[in-house]
Amino acid sequence: MNQKKIIVLEGPSGVGKDSIIQELIKQCPGKYQKIASYTTRLPRVGEVNGVTYHFTDEKTFQDKIKSGDIFEYTVRHGTYRGMSKQYINSIINGGKIALKEADFVGLVAIKNAYKNEVVSIFITADKSIIKKRLIKRGDKDIEERLADYENVHKTADKYDYIITNNGTVREAVNKINKILGD
């Protein structure tokens, strides 16, 4: 496979997207970097500016939209969240592969901005396994997240690859490494 510059991961809640991203970075910290979106919401305890998100005010966010830097965004619970082309370019220009968890709308925006530099991977798992993971991590809205399972899967065939993560994070990362030719 050609060397891709951006890897987009998607799948239902509880499938392991964040854990897989963390493991990819842990295994090859000089190779991968997570794309931290910009947001206008306040940081939560333990969140790190520039790592979890780039926390900013609404005026700065709006200016970034007007300049074309923020090329995709949503409004959730009254706050903005979006991706910065300048930030993604800084990852790529630094010689790393950018990792992003993004829904189908985000994937389309990234592919429009970066064309053939993107590989997309949809991660699935059995619904019963996802339920156990959601319970284990202490989610409060388990039924809501499980109800979204089928909805998220409606776009699975739009991704370049589909992998199943019914096992460990390391097994899922090994599958991704095979896709990437590593």
PLY file of the C-alpha trace (Angstrom):
ply
format ascii 1.0
element vertex 182
property float x
property float y
property float z
element edge 181
property int vertex1
property int vertex2
end_header
0.00 0.00 0.00
1.19 3.55 -0.73
2.23 5.52 2.29
-0.94 7.21 3.51
-0.69 10.35 5.57
-4.00 10.20 7.43
-5.78 7.20 8.94
-9.44 7.66 9.83
-11.07 5.18 12.22
-14.81 4.82 12.80
-17.11 2.35 14.47
-19.77 2.12 17.14
-19.24 3.39 20.65
-17.30 0.85 22.71
-15.56 -0.77 19.74
-12.13 0.43 20.90
-11.26 3.34 18.58
-9.52 5.42 21.26
-7.68 2.42 22.67
-6.49 1.43 19.20
-5.23 4.95 18.50
-3.41 4.99 21.86
-1.83 1.59 21.14
-0.69 2.59 17.65
1.00 5.67 19.14
2.46 3.65 22.02
3.95 1.07 19.62
5.36 3.69 17.22
5.42 7.14 18.86
7.67 8.56 16.15
5.32 7.39 13.42
1.81 8.36 14.55
0.10 11.37 16.10
-3.55 11.82 16.96
-5.38 14.73 15.36
-6.73 16.85 18.21
-9.80 18.79 17.11
-10.44 22.40 18.05
-13.30 23.08 20.45
-14.91 26.04 22.15
-15.92 24.06 25.22
-14.00 24.33 28.46
-11.46 21.60 29.31
-12.55 18.83 31.66
-10.39 17.53 34.46
-7.41 15.68 33.03
-7.75 17.04 29.51
-4.62 18.60 28.02
-4.73 21.50 25.56
-3.22 20.41 22.26
-3.52 16.72 23.12
-7.16 16.06 24.00
-8.41 19.09 22.08
-7.20 22.52 21.13
-9.33 24.63 23.47
-10.17 28.04 22.06
-12.76 30.80 22.25
-15.64 31.15 19.81
-14.21 34.21 18.02
-10.93 32.43 17.26
-12.88 29.36 16.11
-15.05 31.50 13.80
-11.94 33.22 12.42
-10.44 29.80 11.64
-13.63 28.84 9.77
-13.58 32.08 7.76
-9.91 31.60 6.83
-10.60 28.04 5.67
-8.34 26.52 8.31
-11.21 24.72 10.03
-12.65 22.76 7.11
-15.18 20.63 9.01
-17.06 21.36 12.19
-20.15 20.56 14.22
-21.99 22.22 17.06
-22.68 19.99 20.06
-24.35 21.14 23.24
-23.80 24.77 22.24
-20.06 24.45 21.60
-18.10 24.11 18.37
-15.81 21.23 17.46
-13.81 20.98 14.24
-10.67 19.96 12.38
-7.86 22.34 11.47
-6.02 21.91 8.19
-3.04 23.82 9.59
-2.78 21.41 12.53
-3.14 18.30 10.34
-0.52 19.69 7.95
1.86 20.25 10.88
1.58 16.53 11.76
2.15 15.43 8.16
4.96 17.94 7.57
6.58 16.65 10.77
6.86 13.24 9.10
4.11 11.51 11.06
0.91 9.76 10.06
-2.14 11.56 11.44
-4.75 9.43 13.25
-8.35 10.56 13.56
-11.54 9.05 14.90
-14.26 10.49 12.68
-17.81 9.68 11.65
-18.78 9.45 7.99
-19.32 13.21 7.65
-15.83 13.80 9.05
-14.37 11.17 6.73
-15.90 12.84 3.68
-14.51 16.22 4.78
-11.02 14.77 5.32
-11.11 12.95 1.97
-12.23 16.14 0.22
-9.37 18.06 1.83
-6.66 15.40 1.48
-7.86 13.25 -1.45
-5.83 10.04 -1.86
-3.68 10.60 1.24
-6.37 9.06 3.44
-7.06 5.44 4.38
-10.29 4.75 6.26
-10.97 1.78 8.50
-14.33 0.88 9.97
-14.03 -1.14 13.18
-16.86 -3.40 14.25
-17.46 -5.89 17.05
-20.31 -8.08 18.16
-23.00 -6.03 19.89
-22.81 -8.27 22.99
-19.07 -7.62 23.30
-19.60 -3.88 22.91
-22.23 -3.96 25.67
-19.76 -5.68 28.02
-17.10 -3.06 27.20
-19.52 -0.18 27.82
-20.51 -1.68 31.18
-16.86 -2.27 32.11
-15.89 1.33 31.38
-18.84 2.60 33.39
-20.90 4.31 30.71
-24.26 5.59 31.96
-26.04 5.75 28.57
-25.42 2.17 27.45
-28.82 1.58 25.87
-28.57 4.84 23.89
-25.12 3.89 22.63
-26.27 0.37 21.70
-29.32 1.80 19.91
-26.90 3.75 17.68
-25.00 0.54 16.77
-27.00 -0.18 13.59
-27.05 3.48 12.57
-23.24 3.72 12.70
-22.95 0.51 10.66
-25.02 1.99 7.79
-21.89 3.64 6.39
-19.43 0.81 7.10
-19.22 -0.15 3.43
-18.06 3.40 2.56
-14.74 2.83 4.35
-11.69 1.38 2.63
-11.44 -1.52 5.10
-13.58 -3.18 7.76
-12.00 -5.02 10.68
-13.58 -6.84 13.60
-12.38 -6.10 17.11
-13.93 -8.88 19.19
-10.60 -9.58 20.89
-7.83 -7.47 22.33
-6.67 -4.02 21.31
-3.33 -5.53 20.27
-5.10 -7.95 17.91
-6.99 -5.06 16.32
-3.77 -3.05 15.96
-2.11 -6.06 14.30
-4.97 -6.13 11.75
-4.49 -2.43 11.07
-0.73 -2.88 10.72
-1.36 -5.60 8.11
-3.62 -3.21 6.18
-0.94 -0.53 6.32
1.77 -2.99 5.30
3.66 -2.70 8.60
0 1
1 2
2 3
3 4
4 5
5 6
6 7
7 8
8 9
9 10
10 11
11 12
12 13
13 14
14 15
15 16
16 17
17 18
18 19
19 20
20 21
21 22
22 23
23 24
24 25
25 26
26 27
27 28
28 29
29 30
30 31
31 32
32 33
33 34
34 35
35 36
36 37
37 38
38 39
39 40
40 41
41 42
42 43
43 44
44 45
45 46
46 47
47 48
48 49
49 50
50 51
51 52
52 53
53 54
54 55
55 56
56 57
57 58
58 59
59 60
60 61
61 62
62 63
63 64
64 65
65 66
66 67
67 68
68 69
69 70
70 71
71 72
72 73
73 74
74 75
75 76
76 77
77 78
78 79
79 80
80 81
81 82
82 83
83 84
84 85
85 86
86 87
87 88
88 89
89 90
90 91
91 92
92 93
93 94
94 95
95 96
96 97
97 98
98 99
99 100
100 101
101 102
102 103
103 104
104 105
105 106
106 107
107 108
108 109
109 110
110 111
111 112
112 113
113 114
114 115
115 116
116 117
117 118
118 119
119 120
120 121
121 122
122 123
123 124
124 125
125 126
126 127
127 128
128 129
129 130
130 131
131 132
132 133
133 134
134 135
135 136
136 137
137 138
138 139
139 140
140 141
141 142
142 143
143 144
144 145
145 146
146 147
147 148
148 149
149 150
150 151
151 152
152 153
153 154
154 155
155 156
156 157
157 158
158 159
159 160
160 161
161 162
162 163
163 164
164 165
165 166
166 167
167 168
168 169
169 170
170 171
171 172
172 173
173 174
174 175
175 176
176 177
177 178
178 179
179 180
180 181
